[in-house]
Amino acid sequence: MTDGIQYWAVIPAAGIGRRMGADIPKQYLELSGKTVLEHTLDALYSRPELAGLVLVVDDQPVVKDIVRRYTQRKLILARGGKERCHSVLNGLQALHSHARPDDWVLVHDAARPCVRFSDLGYLLESVSNSASGGLLGLPVCDTMKRADADGRISATVDRAGLWRAFTPQMFRFGPLEAALHQALDDGFEVTDEASAMEHAGHCPLLVEGHADNIKITRPEDLPLAEYFLAQQGRL
Ligand code: C5P
């Protein structure tokens, strides 16, 4: 922390995870005795730099039990919204009485429990020295194809300079909130925080992370996440 600037996290955890095909949202599924969400909270709270965290959730009975286990640092609750970007905005709204416009906010998907301690550190270090924020990601390593409406290849896309965008995505509180509002007002499709920042004219920094920062999306991702957590010594 420099000049009284603080770091906060916003965890959007109010999705329903339709592609998972489970009875409960994927962030509440169990991974070796804990929910996916708890593994994600553990990853974020492992960083001593964070002043506190906003958890954006729907009214789920399990939330109360989870929240009770996290008393060591500030945990603020906010309500989910229609799309992920609305949930993030609700989370930012809940930060108003705690954070200053220059503080940093790390937005991290609840469905990414395997983010590494070291990648979080690398992001914090790299982006704290940048002007317009940044995010974890990874250059693509497969050959990229563009498909036509029939599922046939219409082009092979040059992969030079192409990255996959992960979370956390780290921006100053004030500019991030302004960019999200502006994007929604303009009818711009907000796929992630960086896209809203780009729309507002910023050039976020891409910070190279690791491929184990998967977003749990389909049933086969659960055993994979379990493997990655075990590899990191977190089980
Ligand atoms: O659906 P997807 O995997 O892209 O969601 C990414 C993250 O955003 C998840 O952690 C999910 O819970 C969250 N989300 C949310 N509010 C929504 C939709 C998704 O908090 N309306």
Residues whose N, C-alpha, C, O or C-beta is under 5 A from the ligand:
A	BS01	C5P	P12 A13 A14 G15 V56 G80 G81 K82 E83 R84 S87 D109 A110 A111 I216
